[in-house]
Amino acid sequence: MPEAVVTSWRFDAGGLVPGLDGCAVAADVFLPPPGTAPRSLAFCCLAGGGMARGYWDLRVAGDDTYSFARWSAERGFPVITVDHLGVGDSTLRDGASAPLVGDVLAAEDAVFRLVCDELLKGGLGAEPIPRLRTVGVGHSMGAVLMVRQQAVYRTHHALALLGFSTKGLPDHLSPEVLAHADREIDDHRLAKLALLMFGSPYTPLDRADGADSPTRRAMRAAATVTFTAGGLLSMLPGNVSDELSRLTVPVLILNGDRDRLVSGRRADAAHCPAGSVSRVLAGSGHNHNIADSRRDFWTQILDWAQTVVRG
């Protein structure tokens, strides 16, 4: 099969969001191979805690079947992946304080909109894609952030949430942080609690699981620091329950049956708009993109999105 066309970009966050002067958002755009007509449906992807945008484009030695982004683009669907501010190749201004969750989401949403506007009119080296619609795709922490982003900006026409639950991870919270879990927490307090919990706005995750395989090496190559305010938000019980109930677009929730964090949880979809579904993916842990069943999982996303999003 012909290969997808991949380009990397850096966008001036200060030109997109007030107060982010000197910051930059890194993004990759995956387009269909030459000669393959682009579909009018694009996927905008956010990775989870401790992962850069490369999670959507895993490069496994000797095996080119681990990239959701390339696999989708080769089937005609454009894919846009971004790094959270301060994570991966997205940078902060020297000496700048860590951004609030709302700042991160504003910058990412602005980049998704900018890239999609360019694709509509034939920019970024692509032919025009009329009537382009988008699906926001988030994994783990990225899924939590995607729900909140959609509740604020209403950019996408559907959401696919992977490794997602509103239950949080209360057993992993410190007593000091858990004491605040039943209170309303604004972005400033969330940042303070993240410092209390993790000691820094950005911290690496401990991935020392003792395993060594081509897929694990690919995951480590895509690893980066975690934006701890976003990570803490995803760990709080009820994290984005209110935002989820306010969504007006269909939602797909996919969790692996071997996921020790959210395994088998379907209840969240009951609080989503009409057309939403929750499924459990057989043979997958938390990181679906390295599961043996990954292509079945990817196919479910594409098939569902085409059903609920009409051009």
N, C-alpha and C positions, 0 to 999 in steps of 0.2 A: 504493500500500500504506500502511495506517495506520502512524504513526511509533511507535517504541519510547518507553517512559517512562524517563527518565534522572534519577537523583538523585545528588547528591554528598554525601559524608560525611567527617567527621574523627573518628578514634578515638584515645582516650587510650592511647598505647602503654604508659605506666607502669601502667595498670590491667589490662593484659593480660600484660605480661612484666616480672618483677622487674628493677630496675636501669635502666629506661627512663623514669623519672619526668620529666615535662615534655616528652616527645617525643610526636609525633602522626603517625598514618598516614592519608593521604588515599586515598579510594577512590571510585569511581563504580560505581553499580549500574544495569544496563540490563535493563529488564523488558519483556515483550511488550506490545503496544498493548492498550488497553481492548477487550474483546471477543475477544481471542486467548487461548485457554487455554494456560497455561504448561506446557512440557514438564518432566518430572522429571529433567532433565539440565542442569546449569549449568557454565559455563566460567569458570575462575579464572585470570586472565592476569597475567604478569610481563613487562615490557618489557626490552629489552637495554640495553647501555651507552650512555649519552648520550641516552636517550629517557625521557620521562615516560609516564605511563599513557595519554596522548593518542595514542600510537602505535596503540592499538587503536581509536581513534575519530578518525581523520584527517578534518579538515574542509577539503576542497578547494573553492576558489571555483568555483561553477557546476556542481559535480558531487558528488552525495551518495552515491556508490557506493564510497567508500574506507574506510568504517567497518566493521570486522569486528564490533565490539560491537553496533552498531545493526542490521546485517544479520542477525546471529544472533538477536537479541532479537525482531526483527520476524517471525521464523520460529518463535517460541515458546520459544527457549532463553535463559534468564537468563545474563547475563555480569557478572562482577565484575572490575574492574581496580584495581590499587593502585600507588602510587608507593613505591619503596624508601625506607627512612629516610634523610633528608637530601637527597632527590632530588625534583624537582618540587614538589608541595605538601605532601609529608611532611617534617616539621620536627624538628630536634633542640632540646633545651633550650639556652638561651643559655649559652655557656661550656662546654658538654658536649664531651667528647672524642668522636671518631668511633666509631661502634659497630663491633663485630666482625661478621664475616659471620654467625655463629651468632645474634647478636642481631637482625640484619635479618630473617633467615629466621623466627625465632620470632615476631616482630611480625607479619609478613605472614601466616604460617599462622594465627595467632590471629584476625586480621581475617577471613580467608576462612571460618574456622569460625564466627565470630560472625555474619557476614552470612548464611551458609547456615542456621544455626539460626533466625535471624529469618525467613527465607523459608519454612522448614518450618512455622512456626507462624502465618504471616500477618503478620509485622512489616514495617517499612520501606515501608508503603503498599501491600503486595502481598497478594493472596489466598493462603491456605496452599498450599504445594506439597508434597504428601505424597511420601514415599519419594524425596526429592531425592538425586541422585548428582552427583558433580563430576568434571570433567576439568581437570587442571592444564595450562595452556598457557604455554609460555615461548619467547621469541625470543632467540637469540644468548646473551649473558650471562644473560638471564632464564631460558633453557632450562637452563643449567648450574646456576643457583641452584634451579630447580624440581626438578631431579633430587636435589640434596642435601636440599632441604626434604622431599621425599617419602620419602627414605631414613630420615630422622629421625622424621617425624611420621605418615607413612602416612595422610594425610588424603584423598587423591583416589582415584578408582576407575580412572583411566587417566591417562596423560600424553601430550600432543602437544608435541613438541620441534622447533622451527623454526630453521633456520640453525644447526644443532647438530653438534658433533663432539667426541669426547674427544681428538682429536689435538692440540688447542691451536694456538698460533701461535708456535712456538719461534723462528722467524726474526725475530719482532718483539720478542723479549725481549733485554734488555741482558745482556752476559756475566756481570755480577755476579748477576743474578737467575737466569739459566739454570744457573749453577753449583749452585743449590739445587733444581733441578727434579726430580732423582732422589731427593730425600730426603722423608721425611714432614714435612709442613708444617702445623702447627696454626694456629688463627685468629690468635693473637698474632704469630707469625712472618710469616704472610701479610700482616698489617697493616703490619709493618715493611718487608717487601719491596715492598709497594705504595708506601710513602713513598720508598723508594730508587729505584723505577722511575719514579714519576710526580711525586714532590715534594709531594704533598698527598693527603689522604683523598678529596677530591672535586675533579674537574677537568673542564673542558669538552673535548669532542672537537673536533678540527679538521675541520669540514665544508665547507671552502672548495673545492668542486669546480668552481666557475665556472659551474655550471648554474643557470638560472633558469626555472622552470616552475611552474604551480599546484601540482603534486605536491611539488616540492622546497620550495616555500614552506610547504606544509602540514607537511612533515617538520621544517623549521626551527622552525615554531611549536610542535611537540611536543618539540623538543630541550631538554635540560637538562644538568646536570653528570653525570659518571660517578662512581659509587661505585667507587673504584679497587681496593679489595681484591677486590670481586666481579669486576671487569674482569680483574685479574691472574689470579684463579683460572681464569677461562675461557680464558686464554692459555697456561696451563701444560700441557705434554704429560701426558696421562692425567688431566686435571683432576678428573673425577668418575667415572672408570672403576670404582672399587670400589663406589661408591654405586649406579651403574647396574646392576652385577651383583647387587646385593642387593634390587632392586625386586621386588615381587610382583604388580604390576599391568601390564596391556598398555601398550606404548609405540608411538607413531607418530612417526617421524622424517621430516621433510620438508625437503629442501634444494633450492634453485634450481639449474638447470643452468648459470646464468650467475654463480653465487655464487663470487667469487674467493677466498673464505675457506674454504669447505667444499664446493665444487662436486662433485656426483656421489658423495659418500661414503655408502656403504650399510652398511659393515662393523659399525658400532656396534650395529645391531639384533640381530646375532648373539649379543650378550652380554645381551640383554633377555629378560624372561619370555615364555612362550608367548603367542601372539596378537599379538606385536609385529611391526611392519613398518617398512621404510625405503623411501622413494620419492624420486625426483628430479622436481621440478616444472619442466616446460618453460616457457621464456620468463620466468623469474624470476631476479633477482639475490638479494642477501642480504636485502633488505627486501621480503618477499613482499606486504605490504599495499599496495604501490604498483605491483605488476606488472600488466600487462594481463590476466594469467591469474588474478588474485587471487580471483575468485569461484569458479573451479574449485578453487583451493587451499582456500578456506573450505569448499566443499561436501565435499571429501575429508575434512576434519577432522570435520564434523558427521556424515557418513555412517559413517565408521569408528567414531566414538565411540558411535553408536547400535547398532552391531553388537557391540561388545565390552563395553559397559556395560549391564547389564540391571537394570531397576527391581525 
